């Protein structure tokens, strides 16, 4: 009886890695169309058939059935502190933990030091504990090159990283979401929209917010959008002057800027580009639902763990989720009435004229 052809056999014939063969057989966009066609042709020629047990496991993953007894998935943080305090990141962690538990995994958090300074040492700990799956949480930006042995792990990230361009990612569709926010603000009457954001936030998303402004215009958006990207310690007095000189009637701001924006311009409608769940009912704008991003990230990682797809793929891919535009009081501020002149003051001023 002839021996069953394996994925490794097909990889050797095609001159690619087993991971690439696995992706090509699933017709994944992570592999070029030409490579997919070549691998699939070899599979047909040599009567390759997937292993029935593996097919069963894959079906379980797609239906959300628990797989095995709590293999650990590492969620790696690289912020300033070991403990996460940002509301959005805590929600992401909660969603990822929930989905990991549902699929039979256990999520543990690890700190790689600020800007991943200790990532090489952390990798040794993870490897010796037998942890294969790693999720990189939102990374500070810009950050130095990350010294991490990607080939030893099955990696994925919850935010884009321009310095790790082939790292698989699950994140918000920043470009389309910004265009949606601007369209909704235009519907509410905005004519001159000021976009406020930290340069570092937009840089981390490959300037997705800024590109969303261009998409809005290409789709026929009629409002004028004036962007202002600042350092993380902006000069609010200068921003107040900018708002007045540009005659801005509505603000849209990233998470790091929204509170300052509403503070210096309380009379202007203001939309947040990332509303934490706890702020729904106070802020209007985009709700990214970071818990959902965490769930999608674990689900994508689970599929890659089943196939043993280690390292950075030959061709990068991203899973993009759409943010939802929600109404909120910050979009309808109460106008502060101007102090009325007393009658005697009005008469005396008219006499001077």
VEXRO-532009 format. One record per residue (C-alpha): chain; x, y, z; residue in three letters. Coordinates in steps of 0.02 Angstrom, whole numbers, plus 50000, padded with zeros to 5 digits. Layout:
# VEXRO-532009
+----+-------+-------+-------+-----+
: ch :    xx :    yy :    zz :  aa :
+----+-------+-------+-------+-----+
:  A :     X :     Y :     Z : ALA :
...
+----+-------+-------+-------+-----+
# end
This chain:
# VEXRO-532009
+----+-------+-------+-------+-----+
: ch :    xx :    yy :    zz :  aa :
+----+-------+-------+-------+-----+
:  A : 50000 : 50000 : 50000 : UNK :
:  A : 50077 : 50167 : 49949 : UNK :
:  A : 50122 : 50285 : 50092 : UNK :
:  A : 50009 : 50435 : 50118 : UNK :
:  A : 50088 : 50598 : 50053 : UNK :
:  A : 50116 : 50721 : 50196 : UNK :
:  A : 50122 : 50910 : 50204 : UNK :
:  A : 50310 : 50897 : 50227 : UNK :
:  A : 50323 : 50795 : 50067 : UNK :
:  A : 50225 : 50928 : 49971 : UNK :
:  A : 50334 : 51064 : 50048 : UNK :
:  A : 50492 : 50977 : 49988 : UNK :
:  A : 50420 : 50957 : 49812 : UNK :
:  A : 50363 : 51139 : 49803 : UNK :
:  A : 50520 : 51211 : 49883 : UNK :
:  A : 50422 : 51302 : 50018 : UNK :
:  A : 50394 : 51281 : 50205 : UNK :
:  A : 50264 : 51160 : 50278 : UNK :
:  A : 50173 : 51311 : 50349 : UNK :
:  A : 50157 : 51384 : 50174 : UNK :
:  A : 50088 : 51218 : 50109 : UNK :
:  A : 49960 : 51213 : 50250 : UNK :
:  A : 49902 : 51389 : 50209 : UNK :
:  A : 49899 : 51355 : 50022 : UNK :
:  A : 49791 : 51200 : 50043 : UNK :
:  A : 49666 : 51307 : 50138 : UNK :
:  A : 49673 : 51436 : 49998 : UNK :
:  A : 49734 : 51569 : 50121 : UNK :
:  A : 49772 : 51744 : 50059 : UNK :
:  A : 49932 : 51739 : 50162 : UNK :
:  A : 50010 : 51645 : 50015 : UNK :
:  A : 50023 : 51715 : 49840 : UNK :
:  A : 49900 : 51653 : 49709 : UNK :
:  A : 50041 : 51574 : 49607 : UNK :
:  A : 50108 : 51476 : 49757 : UNK :
:  A : 49933 : 51420 : 49805 : UNK :
:  A : 49902 : 51356 : 49629 : UNK :
:  A : 50069 : 51264 : 49623 : UNK :
:  A : 50045 : 51179 : 49791 : UNK :
:  A : 49865 : 51132 : 49756 : UNK :
:  A : 49915 : 51058 : 49587 : UNK :
:  A : 50049 : 50952 : 49674 : UNK :
:  A : 49920 : 50896 : 49803 : UNK :
:  A : 49802 : 50837 : 49666 : UNK :
:  A : 49943 : 50753 : 49569 : UNK :
:  A : 50000 : 50654 : 49721 : UNK :
:  A : 49825 : 50622 : 49790 : UNK :
:  A : 49858 : 50717 : 49951 : UNK :
:  A : 49720 : 50698 : 50080 : UNK :
:  A : 49708 : 50789 : 50246 : UNK :
:  A : 49713 : 50686 : 50404 : UNK :
:  A : 49535 : 50652 : 50464 : UNK :
:  A : 49581 : 50685 : 50646 : UNK :
:  A : 49653 : 50854 : 50600 : UNK :
:  A : 49497 : 50896 : 50499 : UNK :
:  A : 49392 : 50854 : 50651 : UNK :
:  A : 49494 : 50969 : 50762 : UNK :
:  A : 49481 : 51109 : 50635 : UNK :
:  A : 49293 : 51089 : 50633 : UNK :
:  A : 49291 : 51102 : 50822 : UNK :
:  A : 49388 : 51265 : 50817 : UNK :
:  A : 49273 : 51342 : 50687 : UNK :
:  A : 49120 : 51295 : 50793 : UNK :
:  A : 49198 : 51360 : 50955 : UNK :
:  A : 49213 : 51188 : 51039 : UNK :
:  A : 49346 : 51166 : 51173 : UNK :
:  A : 49500 : 51078 : 51106 : UNK :
:  A : 49613 : 51017 : 51244 : UNK :
:  A : 49661 : 51039 : 51424 : UNK :
:  A : 49713 : 51219 : 51440 : UNK :
:  A : 49868 : 51245 : 51336 : UNK :
:  A : 49936 : 51416 : 51386 : UNK :
:  A : 49930 : 51564 : 51269 : UNK :
:  A : 50044 : 51710 : 51314 : UNK :
:  A : 49981 : 51887 : 51298 : UNK :
:  A : 50136 : 51997 : 51292 : UNK :
:  A : 50132 : 52177 : 51348 : UNK :
:  A : 50267 : 52306 : 51316 : UNK :
:  A : 50198 : 52464 : 51397 : UNK :
:  A : 50281 : 52571 : 51529 : UNK :
:  A : 50218 : 52466 : 51675 : UNK :
:  A : 50192 : 52281 : 51704 : UNK :
:  A : 50010 : 52305 : 51755 : UNK :
:  A : 49885 : 52361 : 51624 : UNK :
:  A : 49783 : 52515 : 51672 : UNK :
:  A : 49712 : 52578 : 51506 : UNK :
:  A : 49525 : 52535 : 51496 : UNK :
:  A : 49532 : 52480 : 51315 : UNK :
:  A : 49677 : 52361 : 51345 : UNK :
:  A : 49591 : 52287 : 51498 : UNK :
:  A : 49438 : 52254 : 51391 : UNK :
:  A : 49547 : 52173 : 51258 : UNK :
:  A : 49624 : 52060 : 51391 : UNK :
:  A : 49451 : 52013 : 51456 : UNK :
:  A : 49388 : 51967 : 51282 : UNK :
:  A : 49544 : 51866 : 51242 : UNK :
:  A : 49535 : 51773 : 51408 : UNK :
:  A : 49352 : 51733 : 51381 : UNK :
:  A : 49381 : 51661 : 51207 : UNK :
:  A : 49537 : 51566 : 51261 : UNK :
:  A : 49439 : 51482 : 51400 : UNK :
:  A : 49297 : 51439 : 51280 : UNK :
:  A : 49419 : 51352 : 51162 : UNK :
:  A : 49508 : 51257 : 51301 : UNK :
:  A : 49660 : 51369 : 51322 : UNK :
:  A : 49717 : 51477 : 51467 : UNK :
:  A : 49780 : 51653 : 51439 : UNK :
:  A : 49925 : 51718 : 51543 : UNK :
:  A : 49996 : 51894 : 51530 : UNK :
:  A : 50183 : 51930 : 51522 : UNK :
:  A : 50279 : 52095 : 51520 : UNK :
:  A : 50423 : 52111 : 51397 : UNK :
:  A : 50484 : 52273 : 51475 : UNK :
:  A : 50449 : 52446 : 51408 : UNK :
:  A : 50455 : 52445 : 51218 : UNK :
:  A : 50494 : 52257 : 51227 : UNK :
:  A : 50669 : 52287 : 51295 : UNK :
:  A : 50671 : 52115 : 51380 : UNK :
:  A : 50587 : 52016 : 51241 : UNK :
:  A : 50734 : 51898 : 51212 : UNK :
:  A : 50740 : 51847 : 51396 : UNK :
:  A : 50551 : 51827 : 51399 : UNK :
:  A : 50559 : 51716 : 51245 : UNK :
:  A : 50673 : 51596 : 51338 : UNK :
:  A : 50549 : 51585 : 51481 : UNK :
:  A : 50403 : 51552 : 51363 : UNK :
:  A : 50499 : 51423 : 51262 : UNK :
:  A : 50555 : 51324 : 51414 : UNK :
:  A : 50378 : 51324 : 51481 : UNK :
:  A : 50318 : 51248 : 51318 : UNK :
:  A : 50211 : 51399 : 51270 : UNK :
:  A : 50188 : 51408 : 51082 : UNK :
:  A : 50054 : 51538 : 51052 : UNK :
:  A : 50096 : 51721 : 51086 : UNK :
:  A : 49985 : 51874 : 51067 : UNK :
:  A : 50072 : 52042 : 51063 : UNK :
:  A : 49960 : 52173 : 51140 : UNK :
:  A : 49962 : 52354 : 51083 : UNK :
:  A : 50142 : 52411 : 51068 : UNK :
:  A : 50210 : 52584 : 51112 : UNK :
:  A : 50259 : 52677 : 50956 : UNK :
:  A : 50384 : 52708 : 50893 : UNK :
:  A : 50484 : 52567 : 50971 : UNK :
:  A : 50657 : 52496 : 50932 : UNK :
:  A : 50670 : 52333 : 50833 : UNK :
:  A : 50602 : 52188 : 50936 : UNK :
:  A : 50731 : 52054 : 50974 : UNK :
:  A : 50617 : 51902 : 50977 : UNK :
:  A : 50643 : 51726 : 50902 : UNK :
:  A : 50482 : 51725 : 50800 : UNK :
:  A : 50523 : 51557 : 50721 : UNK :
:  A : 50501 : 51468 : 50889 : UNK :
:  A : 50323 : 51528 : 50915 : UNK :
:  A : 50152 : 51549 : 50835 : UNK :
:  A : 50134 : 51739 : 50845 : UNK :
:  A : 49994 : 51863 : 50815 : UNK :
:  A : 49965 : 52043 : 50869 : UNK :
:  A : 49821 : 52157 : 50919 : UNK :
:  A : 49895 : 52311 : 50835 : UNK :
:  A : 49999 : 52350 : 50684 : UNK :
:  A : 50186 : 52369 : 50706 : UNK :
:  A : 50278 : 52455 : 50563 : UNK :
:  A : 50442 : 52378 : 50626 : UNK :
:  A : 50374 : 52199 : 50618 : UNK :
:  A : 50286 : 52211 : 50450 : UNK :
:  A : 50245 : 52025 : 50427 : UNK :
:  A : 50172 : 51998 : 50600 : UNK :
:  A : 49992 : 51934 : 50582 : UNK :
:  A : 49871 : 52060 : 50654 : UNK :
:  A : 49692 : 52078 : 50714 : UNK :
:  A : 49645 : 52261 : 50730 : UNK :
:  A : 49518 : 52395 : 50690 : UNK :
:  A : 49499 : 52450 : 50510 : UNK :
:  A : 49562 : 52625 : 50552 : UNK :
:  A : 49549 : 52694 : 50375 : UNK :
:  A : 49368 : 52646 : 50346 : UNK :
:  A : 49317 : 52684 : 50525 : UNK :
:  A : 49385 : 52862 : 50514 : UNK :
:  A : 49294 : 52890 : 50349 : UNK :
:  A : 49134 : 52828 : 50432 : UNK :
:  A : 49156 : 52945 : 50581 : UNK :
:  A : 49183 : 53096 : 50467 : UNK :
:  A : 49031 : 53051 : 50364 : UNK :
:  A : 48922 : 53039 : 50520 : UNK :
:  A : 48989 : 53205 : 50586 : UNK :
:  A : 48950 : 53286 : 50419 : UNK :
:  A : 48772 : 53219 : 50432 : UNK :
:  A : 48760 : 53301 : 50603 : UNK :
:  A : 48805 : 53469 : 50524 : UNK :
:  A : 48995 : 53480 : 50538 : UNK :
:  A : 49076 : 53589 : 50405 : UNK :
:  A : 49253 : 53618 : 50471 : UNK :
:  A : 49315 : 53466 : 50568 : UNK :
:  A : 49476 : 53471 : 50667 : UNK :
:  A : 49563 : 53303 : 50683 : UNK :
:  A : 49671 : 53296 : 50840 : UNK :
:  A : 49789 : 53151 : 50875 : UNK :
:  A : 49956 : 53100 : 50943 : UNK :
:  A : 50079 : 53071 : 50803 : UNK :
:  A : 50134 : 52910 : 50889 : UNK :
:  A : 49956 : 52840 : 50888 : UNK :
:  A : 49934 : 52870 : 50702 : UNK :
:  A : 50110 : 52808 : 50663 : UNK :
:  A : 50075 : 52642 : 50750 : UNK :
:  A : 49923 : 52615 : 50637 : UNK :
:  A : 50024 : 52653 : 50480 : UNK :
:  A : 49935 : 52821 : 50479 : UNK :
:  A : 49766 : 52736 : 50463 : UNK :
:  A : 49674 : 52884 : 50540 : UNK :
:  A : 49755 : 53008 : 50421 : UNK :
:  A : 49722 : 52895 : 50272 : UNK :
:  A : 49540 : 52886 : 50328 : UNK :
:  A : 49529 : 53074 : 50300 : UNK :
:  A : 49583 : 53048 : 50119 : UNK :
:  A : 49457 : 52906 : 50098 : UNK :
:  A : 49318 : 53019 : 50163 : UNK :
:  A : 49362 : 53150 : 50031 : UNK :
:  A : 49373 : 53019 : 49893 : UNK :
:  A : 49199 : 52959 : 49940 : UNK :
:  A : 49132 : 53135 : 49913 : UNK :
:  A : 49142 : 53203 : 50090 : UNK :
:  A : 49095 : 53387 : 50090 : UNK :
:  A : 49165 : 53447 : 50256 : UNK :
:  A : 49339 : 53522 : 50268 : UNK :
:  A : 49451 : 53416 : 50380 : UNK :
:  A : 49603 : 53498 : 50460 : UNK :
:  A : 49723 : 53375 : 50544 : UNK :
:  A : 49842 : 53415 : 50686 : UNK :
:  A : 49959 : 53276 : 50746 : UNK :
:  A : 50053 : 53321 : 50904 : UNK :
:  A : 50180 : 53249 : 51026 : UNK :
:  A : 50110 : 53156 : 51177 : UNK :
:  A : 50130 : 53314 : 51283 : UNK :
:  A : 50040 : 53440 : 51172 : UNK :
:  A : 50033 : 53628 : 51198 : UNK :
:  A : 49848 : 53651 : 51234 : UNK :
:  A : 49859 : 53839 : 51226 : UNK :
:  A : 49924 : 53826 : 51048 : UNK :
:  A : 49787 : 53700 : 51006 : UNK :
:  A : 49655 : 53822 : 51071 : UNK :
:  A : 49728 : 53955 : 50956 : UNK :
:  A : 49728 : 53831 : 50811 : UNK :
:  A : 49543 : 53792 : 50839 : UNK :
:  A : 49499 : 53977 : 50832 : UNK :
:  A : 49609 : 54022 : 50685 : UNK :
:  A : 49547 : 53875 : 50580 : UNK :
:  A : 49365 : 53914 : 50627 : UNK :
:  A : 49338 : 53733 : 50676 : UNK :
:  A : 49158 : 53689 : 50719 : UNK :
:  A : 49181 : 53504 : 50766 : UNK :
:  A : 49324 : 53401 : 50839 : UNK :
:  A : 49370 : 53219 : 50813 : UNK :
:  A : 49509 : 53155 : 50925 : UNK :
:  A : 49608 : 52999 : 50966 : UNK :
:  A : 49593 : 52921 : 51138 : UNK :
:  A : 49744 : 53013 : 51205 : UNK :
:  A : 49674 : 53183 : 51154 : UNK :
:  A : 49486 : 53175 : 51178 : UNK :
:  A : 49479 : 53231 : 51360 : UNK :
:  A : 49594 : 53380 : 51329 : UNK :
:  A : 49494 : 53426 : 51173 : UNK :
:  A : 49328 : 53430 : 51266 : UNK :
:  A : 49410 : 53528 : 51407 : UNK :
:  A : 49480 : 53671 : 51302 : UNK :
:  A : 49331 : 53680 : 51183 : UNK :
:  A : 49177 : 53630 : 51286 : UNK :
:  A : 49058 : 53716 : 51165 : UNK :
:  A : 49112 : 53614 : 51013 : UNK :
:  A : 49043 : 53443 : 50966 : UNK :
:  A : 49182 : 53315 : 50995 : UNK :
:  A : 49195 : 53135 : 50936 : UNK :
:  A : 49314 : 53006 : 51008 : UNK :
:  A : 49398 : 52882 : 50891 : UNK :
:  A : 49407 : 52750 : 51027 : UNK :
:  A : 49271 : 52752 : 51160 : UNK :
:  A : 49301 : 52633 : 51307 : UNK :
:  A : 49146 : 52536 : 51359 : UNK :
:  A : 49145 : 52631 : 51524 : UNK :
:  A : 49129 : 52796 : 51429 : UNK :
:  A : 48978 : 52747 : 51323 : UNK :
:  A : 48841 : 52869 : 51371 : UNK :
:  A : 48965 : 53012 : 51395 : UNK :
:  A : 49063 : 53013 : 51232 : UNK :
:  A : 49004 : 52997 : 51054 : UNK :
:  A : 49109 : 52934 : 50909 : UNK :
:  A : 49187 : 52766 : 50867 : UNK :
:  A : 49164 : 52614 : 50978 : UNK :
:  A : 49300 : 52489 : 50928 : UNK :
:  A : 49244 : 52354 : 51051 : UNK :
:  A : 49419 : 52297 : 51100 : UNK :
:  A : 49348 : 52145 : 51190 : UNK :
:  A : 49288 : 52084 : 51020 : UNK :
:  A : 49461 : 52114 : 50948 : UNK :
:  A : 49532 : 52006 : 51088 : UNK :
:  A : 49410 : 51866 : 51048 : UNK :
:  A : 49449 : 51871 : 50862 : UNK :
:  A : 49636 : 51870 : 50899 : UNK :
:  A : 49625 : 51711 : 51003 : UNK :
:  A : 49515 : 51626 : 50873 : UNK :
:  A : 49639 : 51667 : 50734 : UNK :
:  A : 49785 : 51609 : 50842 : UNK :
:  A : 49696 : 51445 : 50885 : UNK :
:  A : 49683 : 51400 : 50701 : UNK :
:  A : 49867 : 51435 : 50675 : UNK :
:  A : 49912 : 51332 : 50829 : UNK :
:  A : 49816 : 51183 : 50761 : UNK :
:  A : 49916 : 51193 : 50599 : UNK :
:  A : 50079 : 51228 : 50689 : UNK :
:  A : 50112 : 51385 : 50586 : UNK :
:  A : 50265 : 51454 : 50672 : UNK :
:  A : 50363 : 51612 : 50635 : UNK :
:  A : 50317 : 51760 : 50528 : UNK :
:  A : 50223 : 51712 : 50369 : UNK :
:  A : 50299 : 51738 : 50198 : UNK :
:  A : 50158 : 51859 : 50159 : UNK :
:  A : 50078 : 51965 : 50295 : UNK :
:  A : 49892 : 51966 : 50333 : UNK :
:  A : 49775 : 52064 : 50443 : UNK :
:  A : 49600 : 52032 : 50509 : UNK :
:  A : 49510 : 52200 : 50513 : UNK :
:  A : 49357 : 52236 : 50619 : UNK :
:  A : 49240 : 52382 : 50590 : UNK :
:  A : 49210 : 52510 : 50727 : UNK :
:  A : 49032 : 52568 : 50760 : UNK :
:  A : 48985 : 52752 : 50764 : UNK :
:  A : 48881 : 52788 : 50920 : UNK :
:  A : 48791 : 52945 : 50977 : UNK :
:  A : 48834 : 53028 : 51141 : UNK :
:  A : 48822 : 53191 : 51239 : UNK :
:  A : 48994 : 53251 : 51181 : UNK :
:  A : 48920 : 53269 : 51005 : UNK :
:  A : 48784 : 53387 : 51069 : UNK :
:  A : 48865 : 53505 : 51195 : UNK :
:  A : 48765 : 53639 : 51279 : UNK :
:  A : 48818 : 53809 : 51215 : UNK :
:  A : 48886 : 53923 : 51350 : UNK :
:  A : 48782 : 54083 : 51342 : UNK :
:  A : 48878 : 54243 : 51319 : UNK :
:  A : 48859 : 54366 : 51465 : UNK :
:  A : 48728 : 54498 : 51421 : UNK :
:  A : 48775 : 54681 : 51435 : UNK :
:  A : 48682 : 54786 : 51559 : UNK :
:  A : 48565 : 54916 : 51485 : UNK :
:  A : 48669 : 55064 : 51547 : UNK :
:  A : 48829 : 54988 : 51475 : UNK :
:  A : 48743 : 54964 : 51307 : UNK :
:  A : 48685 : 55146 : 51303 : UNK :
:  A : 48855 : 55216 : 51349 : UNK :
:  A : 48941 : 55110 : 51217 : UNK :
:  A : 48818 : 55170 : 51084 : UNK :
:  A : 48852 : 55351 : 51132 : UNK :
:  A : 49039 : 55323 : 51110 : UNK :
:  A : 49007 : 55258 : 50935 : UNK :
+----+-------+-------+-------+-----+
# end
